[in-house]
Amino acid sequence: MTTEAERKMQFLFALRSRGVTDARVLTAMEKIDRADFVRGIFADRAYEDMPLPIGAGQTISQPSVVGLMTQALNIQPRDKVLEVGTGSGYQAAVLSQLARRVYTIERHKRLVTEAQAIFDRLGLTNITAVHADGSFGLPEQAPFDRILVTAAAEDPPGPLLAQLRVGGIMVLPVGQSDAVQSLIRVTRTEDGFDYDELRAVRFVPLVEGLGS
């Protein structure tokens, strides 16, 4: 029988072996227990490196992808971060360990309510969860130092690019929703945007409008 401590060690080893090497990111992912965000029949698979269903047709991302996206953002302690696509709240909780302030937007009200309840229970007071259409970002809180999008768009959404400060970084999957997408890192410069392609990924599509 594997103990919880052993499972967590295996979890961190799996993250490292898949390229998550940033010590701060690994520490954040060690602190935030993925089991808090996985319910019901999938709870005992919380430490496996695979996406799991969470309701509203959404999934909690694979931990190694959460780690790689977080690492690519290179979050600094004073940063204000926008996450588009709260989902289970797991990614926002990881970000909250690294940033000063995290704003997370979700189009499904039920997911916002459930994620907020977990944030409250875990005492994560630097996260603000908002029920809104994430494709428009959160203009009233802009500009952001970092933006993370956890759903695939065909191109980086214009409103989100506009809300990234100069020197800021956005990480998002880009591509058709039914095909393999590319994880892209966008850095805003004085003269425009630089794009780096990081790796192939698969995410749910970024959908405009509000869900139920």
Sequence and secondary structure as in RCSB ss.txt:
>XXXX:A:sequence
MTTEAERKMQFLFALRSRGVTDARVLTAMEKIDRADFVRGIFADRAYEDMPLPIGAGQTISQPSVVGLMTQALNI
QPRDKVLEVGTGSGYQAAVLSQLARRVYTIERHKRLVTEAQAIFDRLGLTNITAVHADGSFGLPEQAPFDRILVT
AAAEDPPGPLLAQLRVGGIMVLPVGQSDAVQSLIRVTRTEDGFDYDELRAVRFVPLVEGLGS
>XXXX:A:secstr
   HHHHHHHHHHHHHHTT   HHHHHHHHHS GGGG  GGGGGGTTSSS EEEETTEEE  HHHHHHHHHHHT 
 TT EEEEE  TTSHHHHHHHTTSSEEEEEES HHHHHHHHHHHHHHT TTEEEEES GGG  GGG  EEEEEE 
SBBSS  HHHHHTEEEEEEEEEEES TTS EEEEEEEE SSSEEEEEEEEE   B   S   
